[in-house]
Amino acid sequence: MIDREFNAVCRAVWGYNLDDFTDDDLSPKDHAWLDSLTREGASDFAARHGYDLKDYVHGGWVSDWWGFTWMILAEVRGLLTPENQAAAWRKYDEKLMAETNVVGVIRGRAPHNLTILARTEKGLVRCGLAAICETQR
């Protein structure tokens, strides 16, 4: 539920979410910076780019400050584009298709509308990612 809410906020603010670019799109320097990031550092970075990560209801910072900082950095780096989104989802689809029981990936008009066709002992079934993850355990 939290991921769904986080993604909904990202789509409302940027029109994209963390699934719309890949880790490889960021430099090793960016990854090192993100890995060492503190809430205070994230808040300063966000403020320099016109965002506010403070939680004015509960105090402190919003709970997803690190994820939002990824999004702000992606925006600053110019990664939030339809081309990067298509490339990220192509890479993700290829990873899904490499699973032994996945035989197809169907996307709706928005790339986030995803249906996976999987082969199970009951035959071919339509399911979401969670169902695929369960079959791999």
C-alpha positions as CSV (number, residue, x, y, z in Angstrom):
1,M,0.0,0.0,0.0
2,I,2.8,2.4,0.8
3,D,4.5,1.8,-2.5
4,R,1.2,2.4,-4.3
5,E,0.8,5.7,-2.5
6,F,4.4,6.7,-3.1
7,N,4.0,5.9,-6.8
8,A,0.8,7.9,-7.0
9,V,2.4,10.9,-5.4
10,C,5.4,10.6,-7.8
11,R,3.1,10.4,-10.8
12,A,1.1,13.4,-9.6
13,V,4.2,15.5,-9.0
14,W,6.5,14.4,-11.9
15,G,4.3,12.3,-14.2
16,Y,6.8,9.4,-13.6
17,N,7.9,7.2,-10.7
18,L,11.0,5.2,-9.7
19,D,10.1,2.4,-12.2
20,D,10.5,4.9,-15.1
21,F,14.3,5.0,-15.1
22,T,16.9,2.4,-14.1
23,D,19.7,2.5,-11.6
24,D,22.1,2.4,-14.6
25,D,20.8,5.8,-15.6
26,L,22.5,7.4,-12.6
27,S,26.2,7.7,-12.3
28,P,28.3,5.9,-9.8
29,K,28.9,9.3,-8.1
30,D,25.1,9.8,-7.9
31,H,24.7,6.3,-6.3
32,A,27.5,7.0,-3.8
33,W,25.8,10.3,-2.9
34,L,22.4,8.7,-2.5
35,D,23.9,5.9,-0.4
36,S,25.5,8.4,2.1
37,L,22.4,10.7,2.1
38,T,20.9,11.9,5.4
39,R,17.5,13.4,5.9
40,E,19.1,16.7,6.4
41,G,21.1,16.4,3.2
42,A,18.0,15.3,1.3
43,S,16.0,18.2,2.7
44,D,18.7,20.7,1.7
45,F,19.0,19.2,-1.8
46,A,15.3,19.2,-2.3
47,A,15.0,22.8,-1.2
48,R,17.7,23.9,-3.6
49,H,15.6,22.4,-6.4
50,G,12.2,23.8,-5.3
51,Y,10.9,20.9,-3.2
52,D,10.1,20.6,0.5
53,L,10.5,17.2,2.3
54,K,9.4,18.4,5.7
55,D,6.4,16.8,7.4
56,Y,4.4,19.7,8.8
57,V,1.8,17.4,10.4
58,H,4.0,15.0,12.3
59,G,7.2,17.0,12.4
60,G,10.5,15.9,10.9
61,W,10.6,14.8,7.3
62,V,8.2,12.9,5.1
63,S,8.6,9.1,5.5
64,D,9.6,8.6,1.9
65,W,12.3,11.3,1.8
66,W,14.9,9.1,0.3
67,G,12.6,7.9,-2.6
68,F,11.5,11.5,-3.3
69,T,15.2,12.5,-3.4
70,W,15.8,9.9,-6.1
71,M,13.0,11.4,-8.1
72,I,14.3,15.0,-7.6
73,L,17.8,13.8,-8.7
74,A,16.3,12.0,-11.7
75,E,14.5,15.2,-12.7
76,V,17.7,17.3,-12.2
77,R,19.6,14.8,-14.4
78,G,17.0,14.9,-17.1
79,L,16.0,11.2,-16.7
80,L,12.2,11.7,-16.5
81,T,11.5,11.4,-20.2
82,P,9.2,9.2,-22.3
83,E,12.3,7.7,-24.0
84,N,13.9,6.7,-20.6
85,Q,10.6,5.4,-19.4
86,A,10.2,3.2,-22.5
87,A,13.8,1.9,-22.2
88,A,13.4,1.1,-18.4
89,W,10.2,-0.8,-19.1
90,R,11.7,-2.7,-22.0
91,K,14.6,-3.7,-19.7
92,Y,12.1,-4.7,-17.0
93,D,10.0,-6.7,-19.5
94,E,13.1,-8.5,-20.7
95,K,13.9,-9.5,-17.1
96,L,10.3,-10.8,-16.6
97,M,10.5,-12.8,-19.8
98,A,13.7,-14.4,-18.6
99,E,11.7,-16.0,-15.8
100,T,11.0,-19.7,-16.6
101,N,7.3,-19.5,-16.1
102,V,6.6,-16.1,-17.8
103,V,5.4,-16.4,-21.4
104,G,4.1,-12.9,-22.0
105,V,3.9,-9.3,-20.7
106,I,1.0,-7.2,-21.7
107,R,0.9,-3.4,-20.9
108,G,-2.0,-1.1,-21.0
109,R,-1.9,2.4,-22.3
110,A,0.1,3.5,-19.3
111,P,3.2,1.3,-18.9
112,H,2.3,0.8,-15.2
113,N,-0.8,-1.2,-16.2
114,L,0.9,-4.5,-16.4
115,T,-0.4,-8.1,-16.8
116,I,1.9,-11.0,-16.8
117,L,1.1,-14.3,-18.5
118,A,2.6,-17.2,-16.6
119,R,2.7,-20.9,-17.2
120,T,1.8,-22.8,-14.1
121,E,0.8,-26.4,-13.3
122,K,-2.8,-25.2,-13.9
123,G,-2.0,-23.9,-17.4
124,L,-1.6,-20.4,-18.7
125,V,-2.8,-17.7,-16.2
126,R,-2.9,-14.0,-16.1
127,C,-1.4,-12.5,-12.9
128,G,0.4,-9.6,-11.4
129,L,4.0,-9.4,-10.3
130,A,3.3,-10.6,-6.8
131,A,2.0,-13.9,-8.1
132,I,5.1,-14.4,-10.2
133,C,7.2,-13.7,-7.1
134,E,5.3,-16.3,-5.2
135,T,5.9,-19.0,-7.8
136,Q,9.7,-18.4,-7.7
137,R,10.1,-19.0,-3.9
